[in-house]
Each structure stands twice: as C-alpha cells, then as structure tokens.
C-alpha cells in the first residue's frame, strides 16, 4: 500500500489571517511539503498541473526534478498530467528525462483538466476531451515502448521515423494511472491498457466511487489483464486533524467555508457526511481511511490532500507530522492485516523495487543483529 | 394495451408557499392525467417532487458538482419518468429561479422525446404567455416532447366554474391531460442505459477519433 500526499497548488488567501501568499511562497511551500512527505515516511508526492490562476504548478517536471534531487526514496507523481492539451511527444520526453534523473521514482496520473478555456489556449476543443485523452495517450504509450514510431492521428502532426529521447530508464516506461471523477470512458481506458485507475473521491459520495471502481475492475478483467481484484486502484482523501476532534472542526471550518471548491455550499458536517473529507481526531482519520477499503476493495495507493484553501504552511507541516506519527504507521499495519494475500502492490520501476528490497532486508538484518546481540550474555 | 401496463408519471412543482396554488394546479393536472391513463388501461405510478424541499441541495449541487442522496433520487425519478408535469409560478416574466435550477441539473440527454406537460401560475392573466415564450423553449432545448396545450392559471381562474368545452381552466386542464396521456400511451416505457454498467467499448471510441 502506497500512502502519499497530492497538491492542487492553489494560491488562496488565508481566510483567517487574510494573508495572501505570493507565487514564490506557494511554490516553496509545495517543495517543503514534498520534502516533509519523505521525512515522515510517505511513499508518494504528486503535484497538479494547471495553466491558469490561482494555481501555480504549470511545469510539473521542473518542480518534480528539483524535488527528486533533494529526496532519496519518494515516488514523484502528478495529479494530474493534462493528456488532453499537452503534446504527448513532450510528455514522453519530459517524463522519461525525469525518470532518469529520479532513478525511476516517477509515475504519472493522466487527467483532462477542469477549466474550459485551457483547451483553446492550447489549440484544442473541449468537446474533444475524451477523444484527445484516448488518442494522445495511445501515442504516448507507443513513444515509450517503440524505439521508432510512425504515427498518424487526428489531433497532432504525423510522425515518421520519430524516436522519443531519452528512452525510458532501463527500457521500463513510467507506470500510468488514469484519473477521473465522473467519466466512465476513462475507467474503461485504464482497464483496456491494464493501467492504474485513480478516483479522486474527495469530491464525491462513496456510491459513485464504488460504481466507477467496479466498472474499472470488471473491464480490467474483461480485457485480459487478470482477475478484477488484481487491478490497480488509487483513491484521494482529504483530512484535517487535531488531538481533539472539536478543535479540528473549529479550526478548519473557516477554511472549508471559504474554500474555492465548496465554499458557500453545504455545511462542513454535510460535506463530511457525503464525501471522504475527514475533519477530526487522528483516530477518525484512520477509521475513515480504512473504510475506503470496504467501498473499493484492497487498493494500492492512498493520496491525501492537506495543503489547500489557504491553510498556512506551518499548519500543513504540523498536519503532516501528525499524519506521520499517528496515522501512517497504523494505516500501514491495518491495511496489511486486512489485505487479501493475492492483492497486488502498485507497480514500481525495477530499480526502485530493488532498492526497496535491499532496504528492507538491511533493516531486517539490523533487527536480527540487534536481537542476536541482546541474547548474548 | 394489457391491464399490466404501468407508466411512471412525475410531477415537478416549484411552488413556494404551503399550500401553494402551483401545487394546487399540479394536483389537478396529475389527477386528470391519471384518469385519462386509466381509461386507456394504463396504471400510472405517480411521484411528486416539491422543489422547495430540495432548494438547499440544489444550490449545493450547483456549487460542489454532486447531488445529495435525496436530490439524486429526485433527479433519477425525472429521468426515469414516462411522463412529466412541470409547474412553476411565473416570476419576472419567466419561470422561477428554483424551477430553472432543477432543470439545469437534470442530465439533458435524459429528456429526448419525453412527454411533458408544462403549466404555470400567476397573479393575473397578463403573464399567461410566459408559458409559451419561457417554459416551452426550455423544454424544446431539452428535446422533450411538450404537449400542445400549456396550462396557465391566474388567481381569478380559481373562482370560476367551467366545463370541458368553454376555454376555462377546467377545460384547459382536461385538454392538456388528454394530450399528455395519449403521448405517454403511444410510447414504450423508458429504459435508461447505465453507462457504468455498460460502458462504450474502448476501441470503438479510440478509433472513432
């Protein structure tokens, strides 16, 4: 089970203090959060990609490359990469380069974006969102898997004798997740290729999440990638914690009430009831998160949103400390205990898998050594 | 038509006060449609949606992008309906904002060919053409099969008697109800495709692009 954080990268005024962060401040905060993710033992940091204010992360591989240089084991990912408006050739190149620099610690989540004008700004038509996601990703896969590509499609200029460089690290392309909140076509796409499917359930009721993941699992099996329970599923989550749950609610409420995505809408209590948003004690976060498994089955990746709606960086880092000390160890233990023996882990690049294996056998040797020492007279 | 034929009839009422004249009109219309359907051997299953009960959830849905479970059930019942009666008060020369909010949030694809009876209430007869120039185009946009007679009830109409041939409110209700029930009876029951149960196969979409 991979646990991590993902950031939208919104530049939002703190509704409590009135502080308006600068772009410079927000970008550095995102880096600090990524470094913290590694420090507290999380597996994944994923950044959004946006091309309009109030969001800062337009250039994910620049940011992830910088984070890669300052981390050792964190997997760097996206939430999401715009497969609709980016040139798939440039995605193939940029992420292969990042993969080399990060020693294989890279995967991607494909998405379509949520802001209409981004399509025409990049020369596309939003009515083609699904066909763009299909055609561009099909080309991206080929660029990573075939050394020389001849290709012709509807949305970009044809390619004859094109080689995308650098080639994927050790010939293994980055693993890909497909993210969608409401489009069954994207669950179908993930299933067709046997890729991962990520449901950003933080905005949606669990019955809907269940239907989307069920569709993906069923079609994963249909397309011959193995039984439905071998499909690779990721979920979002959104938490704010304090030792005392009422303190968490009191402190978070103004951020909820003014947040760009749900401000002015339902009450915090209704929203928590209808979506995975959990504002409360660490134990409540643990219980709620373990409950996701009841909805979608054993799953492979859980990403938490912790840094949005104008929350100050100090508070976000405190939240991450609580996550690392009180939540993550329990989630690891409990997910492992409940997991079906045959349930897969999310695929890792072979170099990363080897490093993990070496690390855990070294840790086991140290433990065994310590045990041996302790029984000596 | 066999005696087992069943059709669902859903009434959407955007009246605000309780009791409301909008609901009063809606009830008169649904009772008349019920009678006509039964006369043709169809057993109606009637559902009533009072939009006032969903006002907060409608605003929340607009802001968050997903409906509450209760609103979801209401939206689903409209899409699954074999016939719809939609009634609104006329405010500022058009349907009420609450009425529009609801139909903004129903999936447009679910309306193609659906028989719909449109009706409205207002203080005086001066607003009666709002049925034709505001409500009818909304349902035309949704590709609904709106019946020819739209019903408008001014306050004064409730103080008049009428019969089936005199152009009164009573006569218009009868005519519209007869049209809606005939339109419902002429159509196969609605079956909704579940895009989560039966997705479009990947290669069909990939190669259509």
Interface residues (C-beta under 8 A of the other chain):
Chain A: X128 X130 X131 X132 X134 X135 X138 X153 X154 X155 X181 X184 X185 X187 X188 X189 X191 X192 X203 X204 X205 X207 X208 X211 X212 X214 X215 X219 X223 X261 X262 X263 X264 X265 X266 X270 X271 X274 X275
Chain B: X56 X59 X60 X63 X64 X65 X66 X68 X69 X195 X196 X197 X199 X200 X201 X202 X203 X205 X206 X208 X209
